[in-house]
Amino acid sequence: MKKHKLIYLDYAAATPVCAESLKALEPFLSENFGNASSLHKQGMKARMVLEESRRSISNILGCRPEEIIFTGGGTESCNLAILGMGRMALKNAGRSKPHFITTRVEHHAVLECFRELEGLGARVTYLNVDKEGYISPDVLKKAVGPETVLVSVMYANNEIGTVQNIPVLSKIVHSYNINSRTKGKAPVLFHTDACQAPGFLDLKVNFLGVDLLSLSASKFYGPKGCGVLFVRKEFNNRLQPILFGGGQEGGIRSGTENVSGIVGMSRALEVALKHSANETLRILKLQNYFVGEVLKIKDVKINGPLNSSGPTKSLDFKPKVQGKMLSRLPGNINFSVKGVEGEDVMLYLDAKGICVSTGSACSTGSTERSHVIKSIGVKAEEWLKGVIRISLGKFTTKEDLDYTLKELKEIIYKLRQVSEKQSLV
Ligand SMILES: *Cc1c(COP(=O)(O)O)cnc(C)c1O
C-alpha cells in the first residue's frame, strides 16, 4: 500500500520555520553567539543585527524602531500589554476602580490576563459577539466610560477566523478620547492581539489605529518563543514591566535578548509580507473549495463567517484588507460535525497522517467546549462537541484537501454508525 505523506493542516497552531528565516538565524546560535549587551566585538555584532531586525519590523508595522519591544512570544506580548497597563493603572487608581474592555472570543493569553486584573480589583467588560464572531461598533461605544483604561480586541480569531474591523473599533475609542474624556485624564488605549494576522492582513499600526499590538513569530514561519509588542512611544510610560532584571528593551522587558530568534523572526516577517498578496489569493481559493465540499456532508455546519470575501451578513461593514474585502482569515476553516466527538475525528485523521485541531490547541488536553464557539451562540451539545478546525498554510495543496475530505467522510460515516448502534442498545 502506498503510504501517504504527512498532511499538516494546523498552521494556526504552529508554522514551520521558513528556509530564509532558518538561514538568517543559524549563525547567531553558533559562531555569533554574543550577548547584545556586551561591549566587545561579539556583543556589538549581536547588537547590530538586533537593531537591524527592529528597524525591519518597525518598517513593516509603519512605526518607529523604538516602539518595538522584543518578547518571548505572543502570550508574553499580550501579558505585557494588559498586565503592564493594568497593574500600573491599579497602582495609581486611588479610590476609583479602573475599567477594562475586551471580548468573549479572545485567546486565553488575553482572557486570563483580564481575569488576573479582576482578581486585583479591576472591573472588566467582556463584549458579546454576534453569531459570526463580530464585535459591533455600537456595543463598544456604549462600553467605554470615564474609568476605562484599555480596550483589547483581537484582530483575527484563532479558532473561527473572524477578522474584526479594527480601524472602525479603534476610531470609536479615539473619538471618545477627543470628545468625551475628562480633561487631564490619560487617554483610553487600544491593544490588538494580531498573532494570526501576518501574511494575510494589513499590519500598519496607523491604518489599524492601535496603540499596542502583539505578534508571535511561530505563527508566521519564524521560530517559537519569540514575539513583538508594539507600544506607541508616548504611552510606554503607562506600562509597568512584568519581568525585572537587567533593564533590556528600554527597561520594559529585562532578560538577555533572544538574538537568533529575533533575527529569524524579522526575516520570517519580511518573507511573509513578500508572499502575502499571492498567498492570500491562493489560500482563499483553497478555503472556498474546502468549505463548499465539506458542506456537502450531511449535518455539517461552518462556524464563523461563511465567506472570506464579501460583506458579512450581520453587520454593514466590510473589513478591507490589502485592497480586498476580507471578513475571515483565508487559512481558517472551522466546522461542526453534528453528533460526533471532534476529538475522535481529530485522532482518526491523525492515524491517517492528517493533522487538524479541535478548536484551540491552547486548551491543552482538555475536552472542555470552546468558549469561542459558545460565544457565537452554538448551544446544543451535539454541535458543540463536534468542532474541528482546519488551518491552511504555505505547503497546503488541493490534493491535500481532497485526501482529507475523502478520509473525513469515511471517518464521520463510521463514527455515526457506531453512535447509532450505541443508541439502539
Ligand atoms: C498563538 C496565539 C497567541 C499566543 O502566542 P504564543 O507565541 O504561543 O505565546 C496569542 N493569541 C493568538 C490569537 C494566537 O493565535
The ligand as a MOL file (V3000), in Angstrom:
LIG
                    3D

  0  0  0     0  0            999 V3000
M  V30 BEGIN CTAB
M  V30 COUNTS 15 15 0 0 0
M  V30 BEGIN ATOM
M  V30 1 C -0.7490 31.7060 19.2040 0
M  V30 2 C -1.5310 32.8380 19.6950 0
M  V30 3 C -1.1920 33.5040 20.8840 0
M  V30 4 C -0.0550 33.0470 21.7710 0
M  V30 5 O 1.1960 33.1310 21.1560 0
M  V30 6 P 2.4160 32.2350 21.7130 0
M  V30 7 O 3.5780 32.6560 20.8770 0
M  V30 8 O 2.0130 30.8180 21.5250 0
M  V30 9 O 2.6160 32.5590 23.1360 0
M  V30 10 C -1.9840 34.5520 21.2850 0
M  V30 11 N -3.0400 34.9540 20.5520 0
M  V30 12 C -3.3880 34.3600 19.3990 0
M  V30 13 C -4.5480 34.8640 18.6220 0
M  V30 14 C -2.6540 33.2760 18.9350 0
M  V30 15 O -3.0230 32.6760 17.8050 0
M  V30 END ATOM
M  V30 BEGIN BOND
M  V30 1 1 1 2
M  V30 2 1 2 3
M  V30 3 2 2 14
M  V30 4 1 3 4
M  V30 5 2 3 10
M  V30 6 1 4 5
M  V30 7 1 5 6
M  V30 8 2 6 7
M  V30 9 1 6 8
M  V30 10 1 6 9
M  V30 11 1 10 11
M  V30 12 2 11 12
M  V30 13 1 12 13
M  V30 14 1 12 14
M  V30 15 1 14 15
M  V30 END BOND
M  V30 END CTAB
M  END
